[in-house]
């Protein structure tokens, strides 16, 4: 009987030591490693759902109605996407693609110890400003180019007026982009055991010159992820 108890105790101690060792390894991971592991974990997940909203505070301080969206990824493809307006459909990237972009453009990552709850890791990431500017230049330029296809087909005054308005807007965009500064900050909550992101919060501040004045706008996006490979647990 003593032998059995002793063996059981040794097994329990070995198991405890093994778990402690695993926790030590996890606790010693750098913020960059947590970010990399969460990006890889989400990329390897076949199926998941996401939902979120984007809020914009304009240069005049006016806060626009938050634009809400949701979607589902199956076999790594975004097969369903729902948005409040047609304009929101322009965001076709999956959360995995967004996380990969964040990983590639981040120049500083830290762990928010105070915000980290049991079973979670919370990262604070700052995006390289030049990389962020290039990404938004490409996005805004592409959106402006897409508008060109909406010009009235029939020749006439309506088409000429539309083209004049488009050219004015295009020149204003070019002037804005020439002075654009972008400051992107992200907060990422990660499931420690499954190594997948549970929530991604983005706050981006845009500053640019317009008619000799410095203009600032803020964009905030919150994305929640769930149902990883059909799981209903958070």
Protein Blocks (a to p, Z undefined) as FASTA:
>chain_A
ZZmmmmmmmmmmmmmmmmmmmmmmmmmpcfklmmmmmmmmmmmpmbdcdddddddddfko
pacdddddddddeehiafbdcdfbfklmmpmcdfklmmmmmmmmpcbdcddfklpcghia
cddddddfklmmmmmmmmmmmmmmmmmmmpcfbgcjklmmmmmmmmmmmmmmmmmmmmgc
cdddddddddfklopafbdcddddddddeehiacddddddddddeheehiabZZ
